[in-house]
Amino acid sequence: MEPIKEEAMTSVERMLTAMELKEPDRVPIWPLIDFVQTKYLDHISAQDMLENPDKAQEAMEWIYHKMGGFDIAMAGGGMYMQYVNPFPDMFSVYYLDWKLPGRQLSPNAPPQLAERSLTDPFLKAEEYDKILKDGFFWLANFNNAKMGDMMKLSKIAPKVVENTIKWWEHFKVPTFNDGAGGTIFDLLSTFRGSTNFMKDIYRHSDKIIEICDKYTDDFIRMGEYGITQSQGKTLLVGGARASSDFISIKHFEELFWPYFKKTVSTYVKKGYIVQMHMDTNWTDRLHYFLDLPKGKIYLHMDERTDIFKAKEILGGHLCIEGNLKPSLFTVGTPNMVEKQVKEIIDKCADGGGLIVGSEIPDDAKLENIKAMCDACKTYGSYRK
């Protein structure tokens, strides 16, 4: 392992300082890495990254040292607990047709979601009433994961705890996605299929609201239960299908925002770090996030949300994270990556509250990931 250069702050100190909207020693870096290591390590497959916590931890430590260190990491085994989740969730193979490596896919293929067609959704429109009467658990199936997978949780979970503690206490690096608190809106959208659900928000909005009113507290408790099992500190609360790419502001305000706000605010009040993982374009509704509490939240945006607008609106209120284009890491060059990092730092770093990062494609070039890390460490230092 290549040694990590000692810096003025540990990653834990740096991240917490950024989330508290202060200026750390430098801008924190987060390459959101899932399976890119498997492209470079012959003895570790994507299946291992899911099912073998020791190999998954080895792979994450390998790339951490290869990059010279970064500021957020995934605990080895954490992805298994994400996909083999007994609760209704966007990633759970018990509720959706996730195809997994080493099963429906080759050992080195990343998980893929097969969202059902317009004519064969997981959930029929007339079954909203059944959810109101019986909850969500009747929707569980065992096509893509078996009872044996659930039994493995009792063996894998202690390893995930061990690896989580190792990142926080040995490497002094925070972990992400130690648990998840999804929204009912996004889950229903996936169960119904996006086209069906777009019709439902006009035809059955009263049912959607009734379901959200009835079960949001239960979903909050399920997310909290998950993080108690991993003994982590960061809860992911994601959103994708309530953005401007999908629905109007009117429907956003009625069907999504009150429940998302309650979820995030509850987790912050309970002392968790909240990662708001917001895929797709949220630019026109960034101002709603001003209603959320300050500190212990970071807003993770992909390239579709305008990070410069986010800084303008939310600077001084929420820590923002993003938002290099993932394609840069596969088809770009180190110089191109460095240029975009510098632009984000120039426009967003002042006053703190910035994390530079991107979701890293599985076929990314290591030199491009390294370019992002190096640019933050050299160019991202705050001038006192």
Legacy VTK file of the C-alpha trace (Angstrom):
# vtk DataFile Version 3.0
C-alpha trace
ASCII
DATASET POLYDATA
POINTS 384 float
0.000 0.000 0.000
1.291 3.458 -0.888
1.526 5.673 2.224
-0.987 8.481 2.667
0.548 11.920 3.081
-0.314 13.452 6.443
-2.397 16.631 6.204
-3.460 19.371 8.606
-6.854 17.738 9.135
-8.090 14.167 9.056
-10.844 13.388 6.574
-13.343 13.155 9.433
-12.371 16.626 10.654
-12.389 17.996 7.098
-15.798 16.603 6.230
-17.454 17.709 9.455
-15.973 21.196 9.050
-17.321 21.441 5.497
-20.761 20.248 6.586
-20.786 22.871 9.336
-20.261 25.462 6.553
-16.774 26.398 7.660
-13.517 26.363 5.710
-11.402 23.235 6.352
-7.716 22.960 5.421
-8.760 22.102 1.871
-11.802 21.136 -0.159
-12.861 17.538 0.633
-12.865 14.961 -2.172
-15.380 12.230 -2.802
-15.017 9.809 -5.703
-18.201 7.744 -5.321
-16.726 4.356 -6.148
-18.680 1.129 -6.522
-16.947 -1.423 -8.760
-14.121 0.345 -10.613
-11.529 -1.611 -8.582
-12.616 -4.845 -10.259
-11.290 -3.527 -13.572
-7.781 -3.409 -12.105
-7.747 -6.228 -9.501
-7.925 -9.667 -11.124
-8.690 -11.502 -7.872
-11.721 -9.399 -6.858
-14.971 -9.448 -8.832
-18.146 -7.377 -8.649
-19.749 -10.395 -6.990
-17.013 -10.263 -4.330
-17.716 -6.560 -3.788
-21.274 -7.478 -2.886
-20.869 -10.779 -1.059
-17.355 -10.862 0.427
-16.785 -8.072 2.986
-13.080 -8.886 3.353
-12.388 -8.619 -0.374
-14.630 -5.572 -0.706
-12.716 -3.837 2.085
-9.412 -4.847 0.512
-10.527 -3.337 -2.808
-11.630 -0.064 -1.207
-8.403 0.227 0.792
-6.405 -0.503 -2.374
-7.952 2.334 -4.359
-7.847 4.651 -1.339
-4.075 4.246 -1.187
-3.710 4.240 -4.974
-5.358 7.674 -5.109
-3.267 8.997 -2.228
-6.344 9.189 -0.005
-9.796 10.726 -0.312
-12.413 11.858 2.163
-15.389 9.431 2.051
-15.282 5.634 1.666
-17.592 2.632 1.448
-17.290 0.033 4.187
-16.560 -3.427 2.781
-19.776 -5.459 2.640
-21.996 -2.393 2.731
-23.356 -2.980 -0.749
-24.631 -6.429 0.202
-26.649 -4.902 3.016
-27.949 -2.342 0.538
-29.188 -4.826 -2.055
-30.219 -7.656 0.272
-32.486 -5.415 2.294
-35.592 -7.022 3.812
-37.436 -3.689 3.878
-39.176 -2.024 0.923
-36.425 -0.002 -0.700
-35.270 1.252 -4.118
-32.329 -1.193 -4.081
-33.878 -4.228 -2.431
-33.815 -7.390 -4.523
-36.792 -8.591 -2.500
-39.018 -5.895 -3.991
-37.592 -5.062 -7.426
-36.006 -6.966 -10.286
-32.393 -6.173 -9.553
-30.061 -8.449 -11.501
-26.918 -9.188 -9.490
-23.362 -10.185 -10.477
-22.678 -13.893 -10.241
-26.393 -14.660 -10.462
-28.388 -13.323 -13.369
-25.256 -11.493 -14.578
-21.605 -12.389 -15.019
-19.446 -12.121 -11.865
-17.950 -8.817 -13.001
-21.114 -7.057 -14.159
-22.532 -4.343 -11.883
-26.114 -4.692 -10.571
-28.816 -3.661 -13.029
-32.428 -2.741 -12.372
-34.982 -4.121 -14.825
-37.924 -1.784 -14.397
-41.044 -3.489 -15.660
-42.966 -2.353 -18.675
-46.110 -0.286 -18.926
-48.294 -3.396 -19.134
-46.670 -5.447 -16.364
-45.757 -3.222 -13.398
-44.918 -4.610 -9.952
-47.877 -2.713 -8.570
-51.272 -2.274 -10.228
-53.195 0.972 -9.806
-56.036 -0.835 -8.049
-53.556 -2.156 -5.479
-53.015 1.249 -3.848
-55.962 0.314 -1.636
-54.238 -2.941 -0.679
-51.161 -0.986 0.426
-53.393 1.235 2.550
-54.957 -1.844 4.116
-51.987 -4.251 4.379
-48.812 -2.176 4.043
-45.916 -2.986 1.685
-44.527 -6.329 2.833
-46.939 -8.419 0.755
-45.066 -7.101 -2.314
-41.878 -8.933 -1.343
-40.777 -11.777 -3.616
-37.926 -14.267 -3.634
-37.190 -14.481 -7.355
-33.819 -12.710 -7.345
-32.741 -13.400 -3.762
-33.589 -16.293 -1.494
-34.097 -16.882 2.204
-30.456 -17.956 2.322
-29.415 -14.433 1.325
-31.283 -13.012 4.255
-29.606 -15.548 6.527
-26.196 -14.323 5.302
-26.981 -10.886 6.689
-26.279 -12.140 10.211
-22.751 -13.127 9.121
-21.991 -10.181 6.841
-23.406 -7.434 9.075
-20.742 -7.839 11.826
-18.030 -7.571 9.152
-19.610 -4.369 7.825
-19.615 -2.962 11.363
-15.938 -3.885 11.736
-15.064 -2.234 8.417
-17.127 0.874 9.182
-15.314 1.342 12.483
-11.978 0.799 10.728
-12.639 3.658 8.297
-13.742 6.075 11.004
-11.190 5.207 13.680
-8.108 3.842 11.856
-8.153 5.727 8.561
-10.111 8.673 10.043
-12.321 8.660 6.939
-16.133 8.922 7.110
-18.263 6.250 5.481
-21.316 6.936 3.359
-24.570 5.066 2.946
-24.460 3.322 6.314
-28.234 3.166 6.011
-30.938 4.592 3.779
-34.208 6.370 4.305
-36.045 6.404 1.016
-39.198 8.259 0.093
-42.477 6.525 -0.584
-42.929 8.720 -3.658
-39.824 7.316 -5.377
-40.646 3.770 -4.298
-44.182 3.926 -5.680
-42.836 5.388 -8.901
-40.515 2.411 -9.318
-43.188 -0.124 -8.380
-45.620 1.357 -10.884
-43.068 2.198 -13.573
-42.335 5.803 -14.462
-44.932 6.096 -17.258
-47.740 4.601 -15.181
-46.819 6.730 -12.190
-46.845 9.945 -14.221
-50.481 9.153 -14.975
-51.171 8.198 -11.354
-50.148 11.598 -10.011
-53.122 12.995 -11.942
-55.549 10.094 -11.513
-54.692 8.840 -8.011
-52.937 11.717 -6.235
-55.290 11.338 -3.263
-54.201 7.699 -2.814
-50.509 8.605 -3.075
-50.924 11.314 -0.430
-52.883 8.950 1.818
-50.159 6.287 1.557
-47.406 8.841 2.271
-49.327 10.210 5.256
-49.879 6.738 6.669
-46.436 5.170 6.180
-43.755 7.880 6.155
-43.073 7.457 9.883
-42.645 3.711 9.355
-40.167 4.313 6.516
-38.210 6.711 8.721
-37.988 4.017 11.406
-36.879 1.392 8.869
-34.020 3.639 7.743
-32.999 4.218 11.319
-33.072 0.487 12.048
-30.673 -0.151 9.163
-28.068 2.290 10.411
-28.236 0.886 13.938
-27.260 -2.490 12.457
-24.259 -1.097 10.556
-23.299 1.154 13.485
-22.529 3.869 10.969
-23.228 7.567 11.122
-24.415 8.589 7.652
-27.953 8.065 6.374
-28.639 8.416 2.671
-31.974 10.004 1.808
-32.334 9.859 -1.946
-34.546 11.493 -4.491
-34.691 11.272 -8.265
-38.239 11.198 -9.596
-39.515 14.366 -7.947
-37.086 16.596 -9.832
-37.894 18.898 -12.739
-37.062 16.026 -15.094
-40.210 14.262 -13.894
-42.860 16.373 -12.182
-44.158 19.916 -11.824
-43.555 22.170 -8.846
-47.229 21.724 -7.908
-46.914 17.943 -7.646
-43.516 18.285 -5.979
-45.085 20.402 -3.236
-48.064 18.087 -2.764
-46.631 14.593 -3.156
-42.942 14.734 -2.295
-41.603 17.709 -0.395
-43.516 17.469 2.928
-42.460 13.832 3.388
-38.872 14.326 2.242
-38.509 17.332 4.542
-39.893 15.362 7.479
-37.551 12.436 6.799
-34.393 14.546 6.538
-35.296 16.757 9.503
-36.051 13.738 11.711
-32.692 12.103 10.968
-30.797 15.342 11.600
-32.642 15.802 14.892
-31.592 12.290 15.904
-27.944 13.181 15.312
-27.195 11.430 12.013
-25.203 12.855 9.130
-27.616 13.003 6.209
-26.499 12.599 2.609
-29.227 13.962 0.348
-28.463 11.940 -2.770
-30.400 13.850 -5.436
-30.042 12.417 -8.927
-31.414 14.285 -11.978
-32.118 18.031 -12.237
-33.101 19.866 -9.033
-31.977 23.358 -10.060
-35.439 24.938 -10.080
-36.294 23.623 -6.597
-33.037 24.153 -4.732
-34.595 26.973 -2.704
-36.862 24.472 -0.932
-33.787 23.027 0.788
-33.473 26.296 2.726
-36.277 24.889 4.912
-33.973 22.090 6.105
-31.773 22.410 9.218
-28.184 23.583 8.892
-25.235 21.268 9.488
-24.808 17.489 9.277
-26.350 17.481 5.799
-24.635 17.440 2.453
-26.475 17.758 -0.831
-25.068 15.334 -3.384
-25.887 16.439 -6.938
-25.130 14.805 -10.239
-24.126 16.812 -13.304
-27.714 17.699 -14.239
-28.137 20.093 -11.291
-26.366 23.458 -11.606
-23.803 23.416 -8.762
-23.051 27.112 -9.215
-26.726 27.961 -8.744
-26.732 25.656 -5.707
-23.865 27.633 -4.180
-25.655 30.905 -4.906
-28.896 29.752 -3.261
-27.685 27.427 -0.509
-24.254 28.809 0.359
-24.235 29.495 4.073
-27.065 27.014 4.656
-26.180 23.563 3.246
-22.965 21.854 2.248
-23.043 20.998 -1.466
-21.275 18.058 -3.098
-20.561 17.425 -6.763
-20.620 17.562 -9.600
-18.068 16.548 -12.189
-19.416 14.760 -15.232
-18.926 10.990 -14.804
-18.120 10.647 -18.516
-14.938 12.674 -17.929
-13.490 9.743 -16.007
-13.838 7.348 -18.939
-13.411 9.442 -22.104
-11.685 12.525 -20.672
-8.103 13.293 -19.744
-6.475 14.305 -16.454
-6.199 17.874 -17.748
-9.923 17.984 -18.501
-10.757 16.660 -15.023
-8.414 19.164 -13.387
-9.967 22.024 -15.343
-13.477 21.184 -14.144
-12.305 20.709 -10.539
-10.697 24.161 -10.599
-13.848 25.759 -12.001
-15.981 24.258 -9.212
-13.483 25.323 -6.544
-13.169 28.853 -7.960
-16.932 29.417 -7.926
-18.042 27.386 -4.898
-15.264 27.004 -2.311
-15.282 30.403 -0.620
-16.874 30.284 2.811
-16.696 26.483 3.024
-19.567 24.088 2.547
-18.165 22.398 -0.573
-17.201 18.797 -1.352
-15.879 18.075 -4.841
-16.926 14.716 -6.205
-18.577 12.562 -8.798
-20.044 9.129 -9.277
-17.224 7.096 -10.786
-18.107 4.835 -13.744
-16.980 1.239 -13.461
-14.720 1.631 -16.525
-13.086 4.853 -15.325
-9.387 5.501 -15.868
-7.410 5.568 -12.628
-5.366 8.556 -13.794
-8.547 10.599 -14.151
-9.744 9.760 -10.631
-6.260 10.622 -9.358
-6.414 13.947 -11.213
-9.562 14.910 -9.271
-7.970 13.951 -5.955
-4.683 15.718 -6.703
-6.393 18.905 -7.911
-8.383 19.176 -4.678
-5.271 18.643 -2.583
-3.204 21.270 -4.385
-5.643 23.807 -5.804
-8.316 23.245 -3.150
-6.334 24.550 -0.185
-8.025 27.536 1.447
-6.020 30.750 1.342
-5.832 32.189 4.850
LINES 1 385
384 0 1 2 3 4 5 6 7 8 9 10 11 12 13 14 15 16 17 18 19 20 21 22 23 24 25 26 27 28 29 30 31 32 33 34 35 36 37 38 39 40 41 42 43 44 45 46 47 48 49 50 51 52 53 54 55 56 57 58 59 60 61 62 63 64 65 66 67 68 69 70 71 72 73 74 75 76 77 78 79 80 81 82 83 84 85 86 87 88 89 90 91 92 93 94 95 96 97 98 99 100 101 102 103 104 105 106 107 108 109 110 111 112 113 114 115 116 117 118 119 120 121 122 123 124 125 126 127 128 129 130 131 132 133 134 135 136 137 138 139 140 141 142 143 144 145 146 147 148 149 150 151 152 153 154 155 156 157 158 159 160 161 162 163 164 165 166 167 168 169 170 171 172 173 174 175 176 177 178 179 180 181 182 183 184 185 186 187 188 189 190 191 192 193 194 195 196 197 198 199 200 201 202 203 204 205 206 207 208 209 210 211 212 213 214 215 216 217 218 219 220 221 222 223 224 225 226 227 228 229 230 231 232 233 234 235 236 237 238 239 240 241 242 243 244 245 246 247 248 249 250 251 252 253 254 255 256 257 258 259 260 261 262 263 264 265 266 267 268 269 270 271 272 273 274 275 276 277 278 279 280 281 282 283 284 285 286 287 288 289 290 291 292 293 294 295 296 297 298 299 300 301 302 303 304 305 306 307 308 309 310 311 312 313 314 315 316 317 318 319 320 321 322 323 324 325 326 327 328 329 330 331 332 333 334 335 336 337 338 339 340 341 342 343 344 345 346 347 348 349 350 351 352 353 354 355 356 357 358 359 360 361 362 363 364 365 366 367 368 369 370 371 372 373 374 375 376 377 378 379 380 381 382 383
